[in-house]
Amino acid sequence: MDTESNYSGYSFHSRLGHQREKSRDGQKSVTIQTPAGEPLLSGSSKQREDEEDGQDDNWAETTTAVTSEHSASLQDLAQTGGPGEPEGAGPTARTLLGFYAFCLLAALALLTPPAFITLPLILWGSELEHCGVSCEGLYISVAFKLLLLAVGSWAVFLRRPRSSLPRMVEFRAVLLLLLFLLLASYWLFYGVRVLGQRERNLLGVVQYTASLVDALIFIHYLAVILLELRQLQPVFALKVIRAGDGEARFYSLGKLSVQRAALFVLKNYYKDFPIFNPSYAAAKKLTKQPQHSKVYSVDGPDNSTVSKSQALVASSSGYKEYKERYYEEAEHARKVRKRKARLVISVHEAFCQLQRLGEQGNEGKSRHELQPREAAQSIFPLIAQSLQRYLRTTRQAHLYSMESIIQHLTMCLTHNMSPQAFLEQYLKPGPAIQYQTVPTGLWTLVSEEPVTRPIRPNLTFCLQSSDSTLVVSVTEIPSLRLSETFIPPNSHRFTVRTKADINL
């Protein structure tokens, strides 16, 4: 065991109360005690990584521990310090101000009808002409309409913004303006005709209030059509290409503005695109740049001999570069396959050992049962070294911390998942939303068209962040026309005639 590792070990059998049943090989399991959020890998020096890579060929022979005191050094399990959320990642103050203004206007719209009815009752209630059953029926109608309007507004609109757009959504601005004009008109008429003249006909006041509620319901219906239903019918096909590695996805979209289309792309990007790992892409490039020989012409540029020699040197340099790239990529792929195989074997052996211990517990040989967290901490050292080297080779070390790996292992043990289910998260790169260390980025929309205009065919715009660039191309979905053609049932039938039938 590495002497620099800061974790404590204890006997697995002694924890189960079987101190007299120790293994003859002195095998032990260890529990890692580390602060929460401590990453699995740290930024070790390049010299240390090169030494470990050089010793990797003899890893199977030099590693002697198989069940417990693992020879993997965990001293480099230090804090990577993932970047925090950028300042511009959340909604801006302007977006929140617009959201709160909308909430204030909606609250005013819902409180206006009750105010229209209660103000005459409070100010000159003794002078009003009571309308009896007609007013009471309108009271119930207005109350239920307001209740349904409040529930519908809460379900559709009252959602705290999780993103900010460079410009205000045009349809939302039109709806807010329409709602403001409606309320202002009703209040102006109410102030002049009802409050100013001290209207005594209560039935007319209640009917006036019911007409306001009906108008508010129609505005809500219009808002649902413009903001929610209009974009559901697919009209355009969006091709999204990540410039760094060429990863592409296709999406269908309705009629939206450029900024809302960009927001739609980003929402799907974090769940559909695998995480972009620029360090892994850089590792697959050539480490050595080919040295091109220079040939100088003494007699002038028309010398045919010099031209042939230049072409020969250029062709040999290109072949050498191709050859070096081919062998480097093949060597890297071989190393990844080898470390992947070692990781799979170590994980399967750890799960099998835990299964054997569980079978011993069912037979009554153990007195205590381990919790999933304790079991995960016990078998984690068995897979730490192979997982550490695999993540370093595939440049995924910055994505996982030791605490996150132990939590994932605990979840797999809690739900009795297979070893392959545990490995799937590390063998296949997942979307960016899967990794907690990846914050929500700040994106910049680059477009030749104004961002409030609707998207059109052959439009191209870019979304840029600190580590990646998305190029979005818009194509119109063609109009489809289906025609029907009747085919007689006997027109496509055929008869197989044998030689005997022909002779007859």
Phi, psi and omega per residue, in radians:
M1 nan 2.476 3.141
D2 -1.146 2.265 -3.088
T3 -1.271 -0.317 -3.117
E4 -1.555 -0.067 -3.135
S5 -1.322 2.358 -3.064
N6 -1.819 1.085 3.024
Y7 -2.414 2.700 -3.048
S8 -1.819 2.524 3.118
G9 -2.027 2.637 3.054
Y10 -2.554 2.830 -3.074
S11 -1.306 2.247 3.116
F12 -1.141 -0.655 -3.131
H13 -1.215 -0.642 3.137
S14 -1.195 -0.523 3.093
R15 -1.209 -0.564 3.113
L16 -1.444 0.003 3.105
G17 1.490 0.331 -3.133
H18 -2.080 1.183 -3.135
Q19 -1.203 -0.459 -3.089
R20 -1.497 -0.089 -3.127
E21 -1.887 0.712 3.135
K22 -1.220 2.639 3.124
S23 -1.216 2.533 -3.133
R24 -1.200 -0.378 3.108
D25 -1.523 -0.009 3.135
G26 1.217 0.502 -3.111
Q27 -1.318 2.475 -3.115
K28 -2.346 2.802 2.967
S29 -2.054 2.706 -3.043
V30 -2.161 2.702 3.047
T31 -2.023 2.200 -3.117
I32 -1.446 2.202 3.062
Q33 -1.987 1.853 -3.043
T34 -2.507 2.647 3.078
P35 -1.063 2.636 3.138
A36 -1.117 2.470 3.087
G37 1.472 0.150 -3.135
E38 -1.358 2.162 -3.042
P39 -1.268 2.781 3.134
L40 -1.229 -0.662 -3.047
L41 -2.222 2.656 3.104
S42 -2.194 3.051 3.138
G43 -1.382 1.326 3.113
S44 -1.217 2.800 -3.134
S45 -1.184 2.707 -3.106
K46 -1.114 -0.582 3.141
Q47 -1.134 -0.707 -3.139
R48 -1.149 -0.719 3.131
E49 -1.140 -0.701 3.120
D50 -1.101 -0.687 3.117
E51 -1.128 -0.725 3.122
E52 -1.175 -0.659 3.089
D53 -1.133 -0.638 3.111
G54 -1.193 -0.572 3.125
Q55 -1.459 -0.096 -3.046
D56 -1.176 -0.479 3.139
D57 -1.119 -0.539 3.128
N58 -1.807 0.419 -3.049
W59 -1.156 -0.733 -3.088
A60 -1.146 -0.524 -3.124
E61 -1.476 -0.565 -3.054
T62 -1.486 -0.333 3.135
T63 -1.513 2.059 -3.058
T64 -1.800 -0.438 -3.101
A65 -1.444 2.371 -3.113
V66 -2.112 -0.431 -3.093
T67 -2.140 -0.247 -2.988
S68 -2.565 -1.822 -2.983
E69 -1.017 1.586 -3.000
H70 -1.331 2.482 -3.130
S71 -1.428 -0.008 3.125
A72 -1.231 2.253 3.113
S73 -1.439 2.191 -3.130
L74 -1.878 0.397 -3.093
Q75 -1.272 -0.366 -3.110
D76 -1.638 0.315 3.063
L77 -1.458 1.322 -3.047
A78 -2.015 2.973 -3.073
Q79 -1.251 2.163 3.074
T80 -1.437 -0.414 3.113
G81 1.151 1.091 3.114
G82 -0.988 2.563 -3.105
P83 -1.115 2.457 3.111
G84 -1.321 3.088 -3.127
E85 -1.231 2.271 -3.128
P86 -1.135 2.814 -3.045
E87 -1.150 -0.607 -3.088
G88 -1.630 0.235 -3.077
A89 -1.288 -0.647 -3.111
G90 -1.491 -3.136 3.100
P91 -1.131 2.483 -3.115
T92 -1.372 2.996 3.130
A93 -1.133 -0.573 3.108
R94 -1.164 -0.705 3.107
T95 -1.144 -0.764 3.111
L96 -1.144 -0.625 3.103
L97 -1.114 -0.737 3.081
G98 -1.128 -0.663 3.116
F99 -1.135 -0.783 3.131
Y100 -1.189 -0.596 3.063
A101 -1.119 -0.702 3.091
F102 -1.119 -0.732 3.114
C103 -1.100 -0.703 3.129
L104 -1.139 -0.732 3.129
L105 -1.180 -0.646 3.100
A106 -1.160 -0.733 3.095
A107 -1.098 -0.681 3.100
L108 -1.119 -0.665 3.127
A109 -1.166 -0.629 -3.136
L110 -1.352 -0.478 -3.135
L111 -1.553 -0.247 -3.111
T112 -1.155 -0.838 3.134
P113 -1.016 -0.816 3.073
P114 -1.070 -0.582 3.122
A115 -1.167 -0.655 3.115
F116 -1.059 -0.619 -3.088
I117 -1.446 -0.689 -3.033
T118 -1.404 -0.459 -3.123
L119 -1.073 -0.837 3.084
P120 -1.103 -0.609 3.131
L121 -1.156 -0.553 -3.123
I122 -1.433 -0.747 -3.014
L123 -1.366 -0.873 -3.139
W124 -2.401 0.952 -3.099
G125 -1.124 -0.552 -3.106
S126 -1.264 -0.334 -3.110
E127 -1.644 -0.106 -3.069
L128 -1.305 2.631 3.061
E129 -1.618 1.978 -3.097
H130 -1.252 2.417 -3.060
C131 -1.867 -0.101 3.022
G132 1.246 -2.242 -3.003
V133 -1.142 -0.616 -3.120
S134 -1.069 -0.789 3.128
C135 -1.187 -0.665 -3.135
E136 -1.147 -0.683 3.059
G137 -1.105 -0.700 3.095
L138 -1.182 -0.565 3.063
Y139 -1.037 -0.830 -3.133
I140 -1.112 -0.728 3.139
S141 -1.098 -0.816 -3.140
V142 -1.113 -0.691 -3.117
A143 -1.116 -0.808 -3.132
F144 -1.214 -0.625 3.082
K145 -1.121 -0.704 3.095
L146 -1.162 -0.652 3.105
L147 -1.113 -0.816 3.114
L148 -1.127 -0.663 3.118
L149 -1.150 -0.674 3.121
A150 -1.169 -0.742 3.122
V151 -1.144 -0.746 3.122
G152 -1.124 -0.694 3.112
S153 -1.169 -0.669 3.105
W154 -1.148 -0.692 -3.081
A155 -1.265 -0.548 -3.020
V156 -1.740 -0.728 -2.922
F157 -1.954 -0.611 -3.005
L158 -1.396 1.210 3.083
R159 -2.168 2.182 -3.113
R160 -1.086 2.260 -3.093
P161 -1.140 2.314 3.104
R162 -1.818 0.086 3.136
S163 -2.668 2.859 3.135
S164 -2.215 2.459 3.132
L165 -1.904 2.645 -3.132
P166 -1.144 -0.534 3.118
R167 -2.219 2.784 3.112
M168 -1.267 2.536 3.109
V169 -1.168 2.216 -2.990
E170 -1.125 -0.721 -3.125
F171 -1.199 -0.640 3.096
R172 -1.147 -0.689 3.100
A173 -1.125 -0.706 3.121
V174 -1.121 -0.715 -3.139
L175 -1.170 -0.718 3.090
L176 -1.100 -0.712 3.105
L177 -1.136 -0.727 3.124
L178 -1.115 -0.732 3.116
L179 -1.131 -0.712 3.121
F180 -1.116 -0.756 3.128
L181 -1.137 -0.654 3.121
L182 -1.122 -0.844 -3.140
L183 -1.135 -0.703 3.126
A184 -1.114 -0.700 3.137
S185 -1.147 -0.782 -3.136
Y186 -1.149 -0.725 3.122
W187 -1.162 -0.659 3.123
L188 -1.130 -0.810 3.117
F189 -1.134 -0.677 -3.140
Y190 -1.157 -0.701 -3.138
G191 -1.158 -0.640 -3.094
V192 -1.398 -0.842 -3.004
R193 -1.550 -0.526 -3.066
V194 -1.743 -1.013 -3.111
L195 -1.262 -0.670 -3.101
G196 -1.209 -0.698 -3.098
Q197 -1.745 0.077 3.130
R198 0.860 1.141 -3.108
E199 -1.062 2.265 -3.109
R200 -1.776 -0.187 3.125
N201 -1.452 1.738 -3.107
L202 -1.175 -0.585 3.127
L203 -1.086 -0.705 3.097
G204 -1.133 -0.661 3.108
V205 -1.145 -0.730 -3.132
V206 -1.183 -0.706 3.089
Q207 -1.126 -0.641 3.067
Y208 -1.096 -0.695 3.096
T209 -1.171 -0.704 3.115
A210 -1.103 -0.638 3.093
S211 -1.139 -0.611 3.067
L212 -1.131 -0.740 3.132
V213 -1.107 -0.720 3.096
D214 -1.079 -0.702 3.111
A215 -1.139 -0.679 3.091
L216 -1.126 -0.646 3.105
I217 -1.149 -0.691 3.113
F218 -1.161 -0.637 3.082
I219 -1.148 -0.704 3.092
H220 -1.099 -0.704 3.098
Y221 -1.100 -0.744 3.098
L222 -1.117 -0.668 3.127
A223 -1.141 -0.704 3.111
V224 -1.090 -0.686 -3.141
I225 -1.180 -0.802 -3.049
L226 -1.291 -0.671 -3.019
L227 -1.661 -0.435 -3.038
E228 -2.041 -0.817 -3.007
L229 -1.511 -0.498 -3.066
R230 -1.103 -0.553 -3.077
Q231 -1.560 -0.046 -3.082
L232 -1.326 -0.551 3.131
Q233 -1.319 2.040 -3.094
P234 -1.201 2.240 3.127
V235 -2.138 -0.588 -3.087
F236 -2.147 2.675 3.022
A237 -1.957 2.201 -3.108
L238 -1.860 2.196 3.044
K239 -1.812 2.053 -3.083
V240 -1.910 2.112 -3.126
I241 -2.089 2.260 3.029
R242 -1.515 2.140 -3.005
A243 -1.170 -0.479 -3.053
G244 -1.205 -0.728 -3.077
D245 -2.272 0.043 3.088
G246 1.386 0.149 3.096
E247 -1.127 2.333 -3.025
A248 -2.324 2.599 3.046
R249 -2.471 2.716 3.108
F250 -2.063 2.446 3.113
Y251 -2.373 2.550 3.024
S252 -1.793 2.477 -2.996
L253 -2.566 2.654 3.077
G254 -1.550 -2.794 -3.109
K255 -1.427 1.845 3.129
L256 -2.319 2.863 3.039
S257 -1.318 2.950 -3.100
V258 -1.106 -0.744 -3.103
Q259 -1.216 -0.637 3.089
R260 -1.251 -0.590 3.036
A261 -1.139 -0.682 3.080
A262 -1.123 -0.694 3.093
L263 -1.143 -0.658 3.070
F264 -1.098 -0.722 3.131
V265 -1.121 -0.751 -3.112
L266 -1.181 -0.647 3.108
K267 -1.109 -0.642 3.108
N268 -1.434 -0.405 -3.134
Y269 -1.113 -0.715 -3.061
Y270 -1.253 -0.230 3.127
K271 -2.021 -0.305 -3.093
D272 -1.801 -0.603 -3.095
F273 -1.508 2.371 2.990
P274 -1.147 2.654 -3.050
I275 -1.070 2.442 -3.131
F276 -1.489 2.159 -3.103
N277 -2.073 1.549 -3.086
P278 -1.130 -0.511 3.133
S279 -1.180 -0.599 3.112
Y280 -1.242 -0.641 3.078
A281 -1.175 -0.631 3.121
A282 -1.234 -0.528 -3.132
A283 -1.193 -0.424 -3.123
K284 -1.494 -0.086 3.111
K285 -1.426 3.012 3.130
L286 -1.203 2.362 3.085
T287 -1.475 -0.364 3.134
K288 -2.124 2.292 3.058
Q289 -1.513 2.314 -3.114
P290 -1.136 2.459 3.123
Q291 -1.567 2.044 -3.133
H292 -1.594 2.251 3.105
S293 -1.373 2.472 -3.139
K294 -1.803 2.322 3.111
V295 -2.085 2.151 -3.105
Y296 -1.801 2.438 3.122
S297 -1.627 2.190 -3.131
V298 -1.566 -0.667 -3.061
D299 -1.555 -0.045 3.139
G300 2.109 2.982 -3.077
P301 -1.294 -0.193 -3.081
D302 -1.569 0.037 -3.123
N303 -1.217 2.041 -3.090
S304 -1.212 -0.556 -3.122
T305 -1.151 -0.766 3.129
V306 -1.140 -0.669 3.131
S307 -1.103 -0.706 3.114
K308 -1.162 -0.692 3.131
S309 -1.152 -0.669 3.090
Q310 -1.093 -0.754 3.122
A311 -1.115 -0.652 3.138
L312 -1.163 -0.757 3.128
V313 -1.134 -0.720 -3.140
A314 -1.113 -0.727 -3.136
S315 -1.184 -0.687 3.123
S316 -1.178 -0.637 3.104
S317 -1.167 -0.723 3.095
G318 -1.126 -0.677 3.114
Y319 -1.162 -0.665 3.122
K320 -1.152 -0.724 3.105
E321 -1.099 -0.751 3.113
Y322 -1.078 -0.724 -3.121
K323 -1.140 -0.791 3.132
E324 -1.107 -0.720 3.134
R325 -1.141 -0.705 3.141
Y326 -1.085 -0.818 -3.091
Y327 -1.243 -0.599 3.108
E328 -1.179 -0.732 3.101
E329 -1.174 -0.669 3.105
A330 -1.144 -0.679 3.114
E331 -1.184 -0.707 3.118
H332 -1.144 -0.733 3.104
A333 -1.114 -0.650 3.111
R334 -1.145 -0.716 3.131
K335 -1.138 -0.696 3.120
V336 -1.134 -0.750 3.123
R337 -1.112 -0.696 -3.132
K338 -1.151 -0.781 -3.117
R339 -1.288 -0.491 3.043
K340 -1.158 -0.743 3.118
A341 -1.100 -0.715 3.105
R342 -1.148 -0.667 3.108
L343 -1.136 -0.750 -3.141
V344 -1.100 -0.749 -3.126
I345 -1.139 -0.771 -3.112
S346 -1.132 -0.684 3.129
V347 -1.173 -0.733 3.121
H348 -1.128 -0.697 3.115
E349 -1.151 -0.659 3.116
A350 -1.150 -0.742 3.124
F351 -1.180 -0.650 3.112
C352 -1.146 -0.692 3.102
Q353 -1.105 -0.714 3.105
L354 -1.157 -0.621 3.100
Q355 -1.164 -0.681 3.103
R356 -1.131 -0.685 3.098
L357 -1.136 -0.622 3.078
G358 -1.155 -0.659 3.090
E359 -1.156 -0.647 3.059
Q360 -1.117 -0.642 3.101
G361 -1.158 -0.614 3.108
N362 -1.205 -0.482 3.112
E363 -1.403 -0.054 3.095
G364 1.561 0.242 -3.127
K365 -1.457 -0.272 -3.131
S366 -1.976 2.592 -3.098
R367 -1.695 -0.428 -3.078
H368 -2.216 2.657 3.089
E369 -1.858 2.417 3.114
L370 -1.472 2.451 3.005
Q371 -1.290 2.727 -3.130
P372 -0.981 -0.635 3.127
R373 -1.146 -0.741 3.135
E374 -1.180 -0.681 3.100
A375 -1.131 -0.691 3.112
A376 -1.133 -0.707 3.098
Q377 -1.164 -0.485 -3.105
S378 -1.329 -0.654 -3.100
I379 -1.668 -0.105 3.137
F380 -1.059 -0.707 3.124
P381 -1.098 -0.368 -3.137
L382 -1.241 -0.425 -3.098
I383 -1.995 -0.014 -3.026
A384 -1.126 -0.757 -3.062
Q385 -1.189 -0.839 -3.117
S386 -1.155 -0.666 3.102
L387 -1.185 -0.650 3.121
Q388 -1.081 -0.788 -3.105
R389 -1.257 -0.628 3.122
Y390 -1.160 -0.755 3.138
L391 -1.159 -0.606 3.103
R392 -1.198 -0.680 -3.118
T393 -1.183 -0.698 -3.140
T394 -1.555 0.124 3.092
R395 1.013 0.752 3.081
Q396 -1.979 0.183 -3.033
A397 -1.112 -0.556 -3.091
H398 -1.356 -0.109 -3.083
L399 -1.598 -0.310 -3.029
Y400 -2.220 2.467 2.982
S401 -1.907 2.827 -3.141
M402 -1.095 -0.645 3.127
E403 -1.141 -0.689 3.131
S404 -1.174 -0.632 3.110
I405 -1.172 -0.740 3.117
I406 -1.138 -0.670 3.095
Q407 -1.123 -0.720 3.099
H408 -1.144 -0.698 3.096
L409 -1.149 -0.672 3.092
T410 -1.098 -0.731 3.113
M411 -1.106 -0.707 3.123
C412 -1.126 -0.696 3.126
L413 -1.253 -0.606 -3.139
T414 -1.120 -0.720 -3.095
H415 -1.701 0.227 3.057
N416 0.979 0.849 -3.134
M417 -1.535 2.779 -3.078
S418 -1.387 2.860 3.070
P419 -1.050 -0.599 3.135
Q420 -1.170 -0.553 3.075
A421 -1.162 -0.606 3.065
F422 -1.209 -0.661 -3.075
L423 -1.339 -0.382 -3.022
E424 -1.034 -0.587 -3.114
Q425 -1.180 -0.472 -3.058
Y426 -1.778 -0.433 -3.119
L427 -1.441 -0.492 -3.140
K428 -2.067 2.177 3.118
P429 -1.154 2.247 -3.131
G430 -1.649 -3.135 3.106
P431 -1.211 2.880 -3.068
A432 -1.126 -0.474 -3.115
I433 -1.227 -0.261 -3.120
Q434 -1.302 -0.439 -3.034
Y435 -1.762 2.104 -3.105
Q436 -1.233 -0.397 -3.128
T437 -1.368 -0.163 3.138
V438 -1.624 1.934 -3.091
P439 -1.382 2.911 3.014
T440 -1.253 2.103 -2.993
G441 -1.461 2.936 3.046
L442 -1.715 2.068 -3.073
W443 -1.901 2.595 3.104
T444 -2.072 2.241 3.138
L445 -1.623 2.144 3.137
V446 -2.013 2.000 -3.086
S447 -2.570 2.453 3.058
E448 -1.307 -0.497 3.107
E449 -1.502 2.627 3.004
P450 -1.027 2.451 -2.998
V451 -1.255 -0.242 3.117
T452 -1.562 -0.137 3.109
R453 -1.395 2.652 3.119
P454 -1.234 2.679 3.111
I455 -1.219 2.690 -3.098
R456 -2.428 2.871 3.098
P457 -1.091 2.631 3.115
N458 1.126 0.378 3.070
L459 -1.597 2.424 3.118
T460 -2.283 2.248 3.047
F461 -2.415 2.834 -3.042
C462 -2.115 2.610 3.027
L463 -2.144 2.065 -3.032
Q464 -2.050 2.401 3.022
S465 -2.259 -3.008 -3.083
S466 -1.220 -0.440 -3.050
D467 -2.168 -0.114 -3.107
S468 -2.682 2.833 3.130
T469 -2.342 2.300 3.102
L470 -1.928 2.239 3.095
V471 -1.884 2.097 -3.057
V472 -1.946 2.179 3.092
S473 -1.995 2.328 -3.079
V474 -1.814 2.252 3.090
T475 -2.277 2.394 -3.129
E476 -1.395 2.361 3.078
I477 -1.246 2.253 -3.075
P478 -1.169 2.627 3.049
S479 -1.272 2.337 -3.067
L480 -1.819 2.432 3.106
R481 -2.353 2.135 3.135
L482 -1.836 2.374 3.077
S483 -2.086 2.675 -3.102
E484 -1.972 2.313 3.119
T485 -2.246 2.246 -3.140
F486 -1.527 2.263 3.104
I487 -1.990 2.111 3.108
P488 -1.041 2.507 -3.071
P489 -1.073 -0.563 -3.076
N490 -1.575 -0.037 -3.045
S491 -1.316 -0.440 -3.081
H492 -1.923 0.256 3.098
R493 -1.594 2.685 3.112
F494 -2.459 2.788 -3.090
T495 -2.098 2.306 3.089
V496 -1.604 2.061 -3.113
R497 -1.923 2.208 3.140
T498 -1.479 3.017 -3.120
K499 -1.181 -0.565 3.123
A500 -1.173 -0.669 3.091
D501 -1.149 -0.586 3.118
I502 -1.193 -0.704 3.135
N503 -1.134 -0.591 3.118
L504 -1.199 nan nan
